Amino acid sequence: MQNTANNLNDLSKLSYVRGAQDKPLMFTTIAAVFAKNASQYAERDAAIFCQQNIRYTYSQLAKKVDALAAGFLRLGLTKGDRVGIWSPNRAEWLISQFATARLGIILVNINPAYRIYELEHALNLVNCKALITAELFKSSDYISMLQTLVPELETHQDKCINSQKLPHLKHVIKMGNTQITGMYNFDDICDHTQIDKAVLDELSSQLDPDDPINIQFTSGTTGAPKGACLSHYNILNNAYFVTDRINFTHQDRLCLPVPLYHCFGMVMGVLGCITHGAALVFPSEAFDAGATLTAIEAENCTALYGVPTMFIAIFEHENFTKTDKGNMRRGVMAGALCPIEVMRRAIDEMNMDQLTICYGMTETSPVSFQTLVDTPLKQRCESVGKIHPHVEVKIINKQNQIVPIGEKGELCTRGYSVMRGYWADEARTNETIDPSGWLKTGDLAILDEQGYCQIVGRIKDMIIRGGENIYPREIEDFLFKHPDILQVQIFGIHSQRFGEAVAAFIILKQDARLNAQQVKTYCKDQIAHFKIPEHIEFVQQWPATITGKPQKYLMREMMENIINQQNNS
């Protein structure tokens, strides 16, 4: 029997798409684009940090960037060195992003939620030579953790570290004014009297767009995080095309409550604005619905980025109806399933008629698919849109053959946005990117005849119950339609009888009353019996990354602990 997937003469019937080529890719560096727009939009707002009460025009931000870059040179940091940053959304983060890019230093994003073991792994994996850190964030005392990890700090008055556990780390640069033995203060490094702009310009001119400039740790559900290595070319172009699809201009003012350490913040947000000369507004160090609403009104924001849970929290805040949202027009909702009710409210009640959905992953810089601003609402929520410019996608089966349109398979992508690889991990890089440049995402997807893509689950999230393949996303989509359910997560847990059993964590709407049996009754005769959750737990929240991505492996552990406790009581 002839396999349709191999019939390349009939490619129109296969799950393969290629993005438009009409707008050329930028073969340039972050430093070059920043310099150009800092000159062109010198006196326009570049960044506002509401919690810190800091405002920069483009020219002011450029001076801060040069001061820090000059400070890096005095510390002996040069092109190719790795500098970590461990901090929530602060002005110092933004300055560091562009100062490292100015010199070709590779910025290493450290999750603000990391603790000692995770920090040690991250810094040693990429051999960080310096670390920029906040003092405190929520329950994290960064200084105390560093002093525990690097006890040598307290004996190095010259601030050049010789650490047993972190042998490559030489400098710690802390935010704030407190003097800590063995650490530099950020403001002291930024000495505006010692800037040689000609030297900085010469170093910037020697950079290559293909040089690695950023390492981001993927939030893997198993094993230690991997360091995805991204170039100027990767992230600069992706940032431009994300914001171009929502019609960004230099007059836009983006409210950015998502974390900078992730692609959503530093690529789609920061670089997206910089490529257009737009303004960035940071409401708070970490997401706060009230602060976000205040910033939207006070700073006349025209756009907002967020994960669906952020939008839900904004809608439920007591100041939501009191806030002037008249300047809002556009934005991006990404990172998780976007319920149609949430999208509709953002459009109708936040004036965001040009709100789009994005799909991607860190390893693809990050976006591969995005809805259009004129995509019908239902399709905006049921798909992740159409292919991005200059990107190829195919959907394949287990035999690596392209499946026909409408069939489910693994989404693979190729193009300028594919990472250079996982840092110092050739084996895992080769597992992810094949010799032809195709990156296997691990996501299950369906492509329709119009080119719209629907993500239906993760291969690793798939539940196999008694030989039946169950995709959590399908059950989540169904349960979300229940009038009392605010959010739901479906995952598999161990079952002696079936191998795996379907489990659910459910967050109810305010004042809603619902029990497990009522949920099962709601499912009966609507979805197959083997898809109906066997174990249901009502929760206030569930474990998630700082970007809002649900961590199902932790939910699995929690549910199994709950069941064990019930069985033993």
Steps between C-alpha positions, in 0.01 A plus 500: 500500500645836398557740789339837438762666717768413251312626196685831474334578168183570695653717775184712525326207667772450758558670834779727384505882497758765430477860613496807277831633368389851397658678799873426519673368807734740680857378487626731771569511874298611799761769568461644151119512512500649849751769398300591189169537683657665806618770261180523297267508803744660745252708698209257490423273795692173488423340837296578811541291816200597711597323823850650495373841385756500217447644152743494207483663162686313228802730535504458879476123470784497246725689744419253778576211267836647400594565862436137595674369187807707589482358852493147361819573305675625814413168666661315210174373349517463123317354201391140558518515880184393679336737749201378699213716620285390793231755561133592456398778260722793589669780308836332560375195306423707192831689516687172536322351199626775270841546663583133446370520142719810447814293563394157378489364854250214529222584745388199701143525630461354848146426617426730799338202674820291491648388828857403588522163324338632181720810500815293540398273212419792269817699568727198464324367190596810300809603702372844598783746565278756672157512661271802530252452781220671688517501879152363570191385316191364675624216723840486329796650683747496213791637701464239772477220244810624321693524825403140575599382153817712484635537857821635347318830433554611859878456475557672165536870570625557143163374368668246270358166606675167512210263569527127554143426390492760220855495364427726201314770694722803563262789569166556673324828423206577726215746464430740785724718716585263785873425516559124503848355534626346178229658280489804277203733505333540161509880511871499581571295188306756292753783523391762245836680520692206353319436173706485182222490243744452211630181659147372557397583144802316363424190705134508395598528133697175525200293610340245269118460486551125531694535824328347804368780720253338740460173690161408642431195710206297379256404774521128443256273682764234551873525559710812540416807288683537167658826385355604165757716322356782287667746262438866413353377171265258677338729751521836326304382196248305704433804718444716194257262331293445819444875541463558127206258497318718755575818301747647748646848439727739690186653652405184689543464875515137613398402852727206583415308820655172377848412633809619317691180557277323247471548122152649542650792691850560364441401135135552407474791743829687531652431159159527336469856628860594426474389135212747457615778732200444730481551878514229767296531819582265788220516760682312777786261573264204477149475363243692702156556351441828681839642403440395139167683488657809659779499242261455208316817597786713633733429210238505222592148394388382159597133536525223758674162512397223735414137555127419533516480881633856509209625294256313725655659810472844338131444419429394859683792662285754681642787293438341163180689415639824645814499283516708183601258225409729211848502345529123484502343156716190472705237674596136534350221710725194511656235722189286557154412367302816424132454585265680264325677790831652611581614147154647454523701823843635406365616166167636626594636844865594450462644150760250368350424161847420362584239764678195361596151614857376461651153504863409532774381730829630635693290249331688211567850631200453580206551256413280200124563468290806577142598428429802285326807640203434272475126570142418612470474879410132509795412278728724707428284802478158339824537307839661551473676167710485188867442434746783567703652215815313394406191707417148378283251686410139433294257705628144505404155622715254696667392174613862439265530203291812440136429580207614283326827587261451792695214655671518838878475530812654648569858398849566364640838403795627298637842417685805632337467844634155591751528784871437449467207739505409868811639662770234548253220426554367151309179569177670601540754221522219246194333654304821446633632168551258212777529236262688268437770760153387608432553870261253659278692742341208684162667443207324334332716238249505216525724194187592302454587133520873572835463673368545855673287760338345804715373788328197650749392763852397593632160403631460855168617647304237312322258734488133402213338689445134427639540150294813424698814408350798683598862431450725805432812292183344356353436846613842625324672211179311579501562877577868456153539349343417838354825638654449846854408391756779477807291413581131464807283453487134392790261556569132545591318821610142560230232498565133571197397299528723193864614508384860528185669628362839404522764774383862519584811697214748481477865605140616543360841425430723796207379713455192279408167662593177329605154610685217330190297426332796332805541276483133401127528432567803280747292298277194468372442148692808384850355482621138486480321835876439509562877475287587804732597790513227763669721759387861544639754742374857544788741563564872534810483282743249353874488452617706206814661370543873555366552148177320589574172324332218698740239637310176457774281639461678835121470480546128443710472816249706699202294389674170574587628849137600556378155393758325721392706800134419436579128468695502826247694703 
